[in-house]
């Protein structure tokens, strides 16, 4: 049997009775079955280093159960010590609503799924044991899923995680390149006029954002094609802004954002290591991307095709990807870190998709769509700037 998950309960002193009820239910079930190893500060003896004991447990915990109430949301110790350490540990954080409070707008909890079902407060149940029985049942399912995933062989995509750690990003060294396509490139778009662009260093996602990461942060999965390792789709540019806000609240200081159109094309071309391929990593699309000819007319798990020169996957095909810019003609003068037009009607899309032909999967190809629109051919990948 796998090792039990080391579990830390975060709670306010005003919710001590709820903590004790939870402990009783966990001890008689998931602790006895070896699913959880629960520690709580009641085990600290008089004269022992209280803060040191807590810090040690926070350093080793895999699972953090947070009892939500207005008192826990207002606790400086919970916010600045326990939650901070839980986020640094990147452990699984499970909110448990014990008393009504506005947890939905909290920067850490607002994107998380919690317990009991539909986040109904434990205090609202006519029989508290009913609430805790439901909580224990869902925690049992969670641990079983984590165990099953940990024993599974790694997938080719290398991202089949029970919870997402920090998104897998690749640093791209800045440089100068020619953006767009030459007139000699067959069937190039009229809006691909070449221009010189210089970029600073940035980081970009190794894969498109998956449904797993979206679901972990947003608590829902809007995608038409379901699968945790499939790229998320049916998300508008505006939806992505909400996702970024919640992701950055979960992992403060990392500055996740959408790539600019120039960053996207430079990365797709292979950056300073570019070999001048038509597609992202090859002149043969079937080697690096999913299009109408090979996709089966649906999205495919990320990371299955060969990466490009920088180790980036799926930049040609699978799903079109939102960029930060408004759509507009390229400027004729050389540009440094261009941000696109100041205003517009549509936002930029790049990369082609599972439902398009190879022409639209070229690294220079451009498209656009209204920022509030959702399509089952459109997803996105993350970018960030050096902090």
Secondary structure as GFF3:
##gff-version 3
##sequence-region A 1 387
A	DSSP	beta_strand	5	10	.	.	.	ID=ss1
A	DSSP	three_ten_helix	13	15	.	.	.	ID=ss2
A	DSSP	alpha_helix	16	26	.	.	.	ID=ss3
A	DSSP	pi_helix	27	31	.	.	.	ID=ss4
A	DSSP	beta_strand	36	39	.	.	.	ID=ss5
A	DSSP	three_ten_helix	41	43	.	.	.	ID=ss6
A	DSSP	alpha_helix	50	60	.	.	.	ID=ss7
A	DSSP	beta_strand	63	68	.	.	.	ID=ss8
A	DSSP	alpha_helix	70	74	.	.	.	ID=ss9
A	DSSP	alpha_helix	76	77	.	.	.	ID=ss10
A	DSSP	pi_helix	78	82	.	.	.	ID=ss11
A	DSSP	alpha_helix	83	89	.	.	.	ID=ss12
A	DSSP	beta_strand	92	97	.	.	.	ID=ss13
A	DSSP	three_ten_helix	103	105	.	.	.	ID=ss14
A	DSSP	beta_strand	114	115	.	.	.	ID=ss15
A	DSSP	three_ten_helix	117	119	.	.	.	ID=ss16
A	DSSP	three_ten_helix	122	124	.	.	.	ID=ss17
A	DSSP	alpha_helix	128	151	.	.	.	ID=ss18
A	DSSP	beta_strand	169	172	.	.	.	ID=ss19
A	DSSP	beta_strand	175	179	.	.	.	ID=ss20
A	DSSP	beta_strand	195	199	.	.	.	ID=ss21
A	DSSP	beta_strand	202	205	.	.	.	ID=ss22
A	DSSP	alpha_helix	211	218	.	.	.	ID=ss23
A	DSSP	alpha_helix	237	250	.	.	.	ID=ss24
A	DSSP	beta_strand	257	258	.	.	.	ID=ss25
A	DSSP	alpha_helix	261	268	.	.	.	ID=ss26
A	DSSP	three_ten_helix	271	273	.	.	.	ID=ss27
A	DSSP	alpha_helix	285	288	.	.	.	ID=ss28
A	DSSP	beta_strand	320	326	.	.	.	ID=ss29
A	DSSP	beta_strand	335	336	.	.	.	ID=ss30
A	DSSP	beta_strand	346	350	.	.	.	ID=ss31
A	DSSP	three_ten_helix	358	361	.	.	.	ID=ss32
A	DSSP	beta_strand	366	370	.	.	.	ID=ss33
A	DSSP	beta_strand	378	379	.	.	.	ID=ss34
A	DSSP	beta_strand	382	384	.	.	.	ID=ss35
###
